[in-house]
Structure formats: structure tokens, C-alpha cells
Amino acid sequence: MPSTHTVVIGAGPAGLTAAYELTRRGTTVEVVESDDVVGGISRTVERDGWRFDIGGHRFFTKVPQVEAFWHEILPDEDFLLRPRMSRIHYRGRLFDYPLRAGNALRNLGVVEAVRCVGSYLWSRVRPPADQSHFEGWVSARFGTRLYRMFFKTYTEKVWGMPATRLQADWAAQRIKNLSLAGAVRNALLPRRDPTAITSLIEEFQYPKYGPGMMWERCTERVVDAGGVVTMNTWASRVHRADGRAVAVTVSGPDGDRRITADHVVSSMPISDLVRAMDPPAPPQVRAAADALRHRDFLTVALVVPADAGFPDNWIYVHTPGVRVGRIQNFGAWSPYLVRDGYTCLGLEYFVNVGDDLWSADDADLVALGTAELGRLGLVDPEVVGDGYVVRMPKAYPVYDEGYEQALDIIRRWLAEAVPNVHPVGRNGMHRYNNQDHSMLTAMLTAANIVDGTTHDVWAVNVEEEYHEEGGGQSDDGRSRPGDGRHGTGRAAPVFPRRAAA
């Protein structure tokens, strides 16, 4: 095989998966990572012996190649099989999620439950005229009353904008196949396959020391295979000539250096990739890059006695009047993340870099989190011990109005101007996806580079034939009916039929 050198930008799940697949096929790879830790948003942060997951990462997939990758990197004994438990906090009550009829009726009361059903039936008779945005799409499937209770407040916390500005793509991806009627059926009838609905998985795998364990080990495997992983170094320019990318200039503690490249695999935000082009991209492409936005994220981790916690992996906070959006119980993810007799609660705040929360002192954020736990009635503030703050910029690509058109402009230009630049992963493709989706895009990209295949990574999880309620896949990525063992908590990444063919 001809010698091929690939520069991989970013050491998150997509970048490291690509690097691993390429190095084990004998190609030379250099990974550059701007941070001092690998894993991207799937890292595990450690402070004073406590380990924090950034957002909670379930290891559950219907893609055999991804499953095999996980267990090739980590031995089976490093995985725990964890029960999934999550609830919704709304005005002092905890609602089971997924919906359970008895719990919902007790919490809502008969009168309110009847009103919600009436609102749903009305939405079936007179559906919202505009379902292009999140509010219209969800109201049509759950009714306006349930939408306002269980979707509006949380969604607007996450995205920091009115739900009417958030495109329906977000709802279609996150709540695929689930409606009030479907939720009631799942609550009342025996479940034949709880993974057929994308939000209803009941257990998942989890590395015992957190997801960062996977990517730290993967990095070691890449280096052992001859790859280079350079930390605290970012791609500042991607040089192009003769219709291709020819080199990447990276910047780090020792200054700038230029790396010649046959291919570039990029998991950096696609808008930053455009801005790094040298010569610059055309004005309309740069304008499209400027139109793409991200939502940032911070976790306030609070140490509490184990018996002051709750059994859930996480609780969604739909209650108005507090700024926390979701609360993780890291002890429920893995006992190896916490210490005996204690657990750590991760209060998640969805922010923008530079706003009041992002810029607040850590001590003030710990005080805010402690007070909000008390206000929600979840934990007595008096029992809260140590507190830590972890900030994560550009955690969530925003699906606001016009994002799809802007992304399409960038995709088309990259394909024409630099076909050997390969965007992969969540930020690399500006797609709010799962870890396994990011990995699959990287696997297909590595195959395109090494084998000369023409897999369309943009079609993964976009084709009509998701096979969400199908069965799984054969080894070549084709759908395999009748096997319901696999599923994910969101739209599941499955090879598109065109690519598989």
C-alpha cells in the first residue's frame, strides 16, 4: 500500500477512532489536540480523586463494528452493565421517564391528566399549522399542555432561545418514534422490544472509571502502533493547493510547525475548519461558517453523603425558576467514580461562553448549585461538602433557523475545494449525535482513505431507512431483521443503504 500520512485534528471519539483505524492498517498518523486531555466531551475529569462524566455517556449501540471496537480497546472486565433510571423533576414531583401510567396519574392528578389527554386529542384534530420548529413538532405529538409541562422549559434552558427558533430537526432526532400514544402504549402494554423506541433503553454498558478510560487507552494503542498524539496543540491553518489540502500548520507551546498531509481528518468545529483555510474560503462560505452556533456547558459537581443522593443516573429539571437543567448522580453510573459512603452530584448548566454563569467564580457557582438542590427539595444544602466546576465550550451544535442551509454551503464547498479533508464527529459535522455515531463516521472515513471506498458519512443517520425499529445489522452493515438486542438512546447510527451497497 502506498505510504499515506494523515493529520487528525482533535482527540475526541471521532478523531481517535479514525487514528486507531488508520494506524492498525499501516498508515502514518499524527493527532493534534488543543486541550491537555483526550476524549473531547467524552473525557473523564478527575478532581481530588472524584471522577466526573461530562454529560453522562451510555455505551449502547446497534452497530456491531462500534461494539467490537469498544471491547477491543477495553477488556470485558472494565465494563459495568448499568440499569438506566431517569426521571423528570416538575414542580416538586418526580415523573418516571419513560412514562409509567400509575406514576404519571398520581403526580398529575385525575383532573390534570384528563386535561392533558384532551389537549392531545385536540392536537390530533387541529394540529399546529407550523411544525417546522420544535414547539409545533412536539405539540402535534403530545398536545400543547404536555409540551408546556415537559418540553418547553427544559429545551429553552438547554438552548437559551425560544423553542420556536429551534428547528424541528432537533425534535425529530431526539424524540424519534415517540408520541403520547406511543408512550402510553409502552406504559400499559408488555414490552416486546424496549429498544425499538429510541429513548427507552433500560440498561447500558459503562467503563468503570468513566468514558475517558476508553479514550486514554485508545490513545495508548495509537501511539503503540506508531501514531503520534500531540497535546496542547491546535490546527491554525489548513493549506490547500491544486484542489487539495497539502499541509496543516499547528500551533503549540513551542510555536508553529507545518505538517505535510495526504489527508486531513477534522473533528474540530466545522466553522473553525473553514476559518483555518489558506487561501481563505470564499466569502459566502465564511459567512455560512459564521452562521453556525454552539451552546456551551458547565458542570457543578457537589459531594454529598450517599444516602442523600437518589437512585437515578440523572434527573431532568423541568421546573421553572432554577437554572440547573439536569442533575447526574455519578455514583449511580459507577461506584468507581466516587468514594465509599459518598456520591457526587453533577448539576449541569447550559450556557454561552462569556455569559454570567460561564464567567462566575467557581465558589459562586458551587453556592448556586447547593442552593438550587435545596430549592428543588432534592438534597439538604447542609449536607453538601466539596464542590468543583468543569467548563466545556462548544458542547452542543445548535439547530437554529438557517443552520441546515449554512451547513450545506460548507459541505459542498469542502467536497469541491478540498476533497481530502474529511469532517467527522459531533462538532466536525455540526451534528448533535451520540458517541457511536461519531465513531461510525470516523470508521467509514478511514475506510475511504485506506480502501478507496466512497462511503457518504453525511448520509449516516440521515437516510429514511434508519431501521430504528428493525433489528440490527449484518457484518457488512446491512439491516438484519428480527434481532432486537441493540438500540441507542437517540437516533441510531446505521449504515445508509447507498453506502452499504
C-alpha positions, 0 to 999 in steps of 0.5 A, a space after each residue: 500500500 502506498 505510504 499515506 500520512 494523515 493529520 487528525 485534528 482533535 482527540 475526541 471519539 471521532 478523531 481517535 477512532 479514525 487514528 486507531 483505524 488508520 494506524 492498525 492498517 499501516 498508515 502514518 498518523 499524527 493527532 493534534 489536540 488543543 486541550 491537555 486531555 483526550 476524549 473531547 466531551 467524552 473525557 473523564 475529569 478527575 478532581 481530588 480523586 472524584 471522577 466526573 462524566 461530562 454529560 453522562 455517556 451510555 455505551 449502547 449501540 446497534 452497530 456491531 463494528 462500534 461494539 467490537 471496537 469498544 471491547 477491543 480497546 477495553 477488556 470485558 472486565 472494565 465494563 459495568 452493565 448499568 440499569 438506566 433510571 431517569 426521571 423528570 423533576 416538575 414542580 416538586 414531583 418526580 415523573 418516571 421517564 419513560 412514562 409509567 401510567 400509575 406514576 404519571 396519574 398520581 403526580 398529575 392528578 385525575 383532573 390534570 391528566 384528563 386535561 392533558 389527554 384532551 389537549 392531545 386529542 385536540 392536537 390530533 384534530 387541529 394540529 399546529 399549522 407550523 411544525 417546522 420548529 420544535 414547539 409545533 413538532 412536539 405539540 402535534 405529538 403530545 398536545 400543547 399542555 404536555 409540551 408546556 409541562 415537559 418540553 418547553 422549559 427544559 429545551 429553552 434552558 438547554 438552548 437559551 432561545 425560544 423553542 420556536 427558533 429551534 428547528 424541528 430537526 432537533 425534535 425529530 432526532 431526539 424524540 424519534 418514534 415517540 408520541 403520547 400514544 406511543 408512550 402510553 402504549 409502552 406504559 400499559 402494554 408488555 414490552 416486546 422490544 424496549 429498544 425499538 423506541 429510541 429513548 427507552 433503553 433500560 440498561 447500558 454498558 459503562 467503563 468503570 472509571 468513566 468514558 475517558 478510560 476508553 479514550 486514554 487507552 485508545 490513545 495508548 494503542 495509537 501511539 503503540 502502533 506508531 501514531 503520534 498524539 500531540 497535546 496542547 496543540 491546535 490546527 491554525 491553518 489548513 493549506 490547500 493547493 491544486 484542489 487539495 489540502 497539502 499541509 496543516 500548520 499547528 500551533 503549540 507551546 513551542 510555536 508553529 510547525 507545518 505538517 505535510 498531509 495526504 489527508 486531513 481528518 477534522 473533528 474540530 468545529 466545522 466553522 473553525 475548519 473553514 476559518 483555518 483555510 489558506 487561501 481563505 474560503 470564499 466569502 459566502 462560505 465564511 459567512 455560512 461558517 459564521 452562521 453556525 452556533 454552539 451552546 456551551 456547558 458547565 458542570 457543578 459537581 457537589 459531594 454529598 453523603 450517599 444516602 442523600 443522593 437518589 437512585 437515578 443516573 440523572 434527573 431532568 429539571 423541568 421546573 421553572 425558576 432554577 437554572 440547573 437543567 439536569 442533575 447526574 448522580 455519578 455514583 449511580 453510573 459507577 461506584 468507581 467514580 466516587 468514594 465509599 459512603 459518598 456520591 457526587 452530584 453533577 448539576 449541569 448548566 447550559 450556557 454561552 461562553 462569556 455569559 454570567 454563569 460561564 464567567 462566575 467564580 467557581 465558589 459562586 457557582 458551587 453556592 448556586 448549585 447547593 442552593 438550587 438542590 435545596 430549592 428543588 427539595 432534592 438534597 439538604 444544602 447542609 449536607 453538601 461538602 466539596 464542590 468543583 466546576 468543569 467548563 466545556 465550550 462548544 458542547 452542543 451544535 445548535 439547530 437554529 433557523 438557517 443552520 441546515 442551509 449554512 451547513 450545506 454551503 460548507 459541505 459542498 464547498 469542502 467536497 469541491 475545494 478540498 476533497 481530502 479533508 474529511 469532517 467527522 464527529 459531533 462538532 466536525 459535522 455540526 451534528 448533535 449525535 451520540 458517541 457511536 455515531 461519531 465513531 461510525 463516521 470516523 470508521 467509514 472515513 478511514 475506510 475511504 482513505 485506506 480502501 478507496 471506498 466512497 462511503 457518504 458519512 453525511 448520509 449516516 443517520 440521515 437516510 429514511 431507512 434508519 431501521 430504528 425499529 428493525 433489528 440490527 445489522 449484518 457484518 457488512 452493515 446491512 439491516 438484519 431483521 428480527 434481532 432486537 438486542 441493540 438500540 441507542 438512546 437517540 437516533 441510531 447510527 446505521 449504515 445508509 443503504 447507498 453506502 452499504 451497497 
